Amino acid sequence: MQLDWEKYIEIANKFQRKARYEDREDLRQDIILRLAEVASNNGHKPDNPSWMYRIASFTVAQYWRD
């Protein structure tokens, strides 16, 4: 299975602005990593943009909780 790194980066770029300025790069990397982890555990199902955005949103929420 091929991971869609360009799509992960595109989504992370949209969400990184939701963090403090000094934390944006860290949040961006966290989102990309989380998307890759979920995709690699997803089996042979096709990538679905809606779940990618949901995961990014949950990652931002976790950033603010921490």
TORLUM-122002 format. One line per field, with one value per residue (C-alpha): residue in one letter; chain; x, y, z. Coordinates in steps of 0.1 Angstrom, whole numbers. Layout:
r c(A:...)
c c(A:...)
px c(X:...)
py c(Y:...)
pz c(Z:...)
//
This chain:
r c(M:Q:L:D:W:E:K:Y:I:E:I:A:N:K:F:Q:R:K:A:R:Y:E:D:R:E:D:L:R:Q:D:I:I:L:R:L:A:E:V:A:S:N:N:G:H:K:P:D:N:P:S:W:M:Y:R:I:A:S:F:T:V:A:Q:Y:W:R:D)
c c(A:A:A:A:A:A:A:A:A:A:A:A:A:A:A:A:A:A:A:A:A:A:A:A:A:A:A:A:A:A:A:A:A:A:A:A:A:A:A:A:A:A:A:A:A:A:A:A:A:A:A:A:A:A:A:A:A:A:A:A:A:A:A:A:A:A)
px c(0:13:9:-3:23:14:-22:-12:10:-17:-42:-16:-8:-45:-47:-13:-25:-48:-18:3:28:58:40:28:56:53:15:20:44:20:-9:12:25:-10:-24:3:-1:-39:-35:-9:-33:-62:-56:-65:-93:-89:-80:-111:-106:-133:-115:-82:-98:-114:-81:-64:-92:-88:-50:-56:-80:-54:-28:-50:-59:-22)
py c(0:34:62:96:119:149:147:144:175:194:187:194:227:237:228:240:276:265:262:289:303:287:253:252:231:206:203:199:170:154:155:141:113:105:103:80:57:54:48:21:3:8:-24:-22:4:35:68:89:126:130:107:125:159:143:129:163:179:154:160:198:191:169:197:221:196:189)
pz c(0:-10:15:1:18:-4:7:44:40:23:51:78:63:66:102:115:118:146:170:186:162:179:179:143:128:156:152:114:119:145:120:92:114:128:92:81:112:106:69:74:99:75:55:18:21:0:16:24:27:53:78:71:81:111:123:118:138:166:166:170:199:215:211:230:257:263)
//
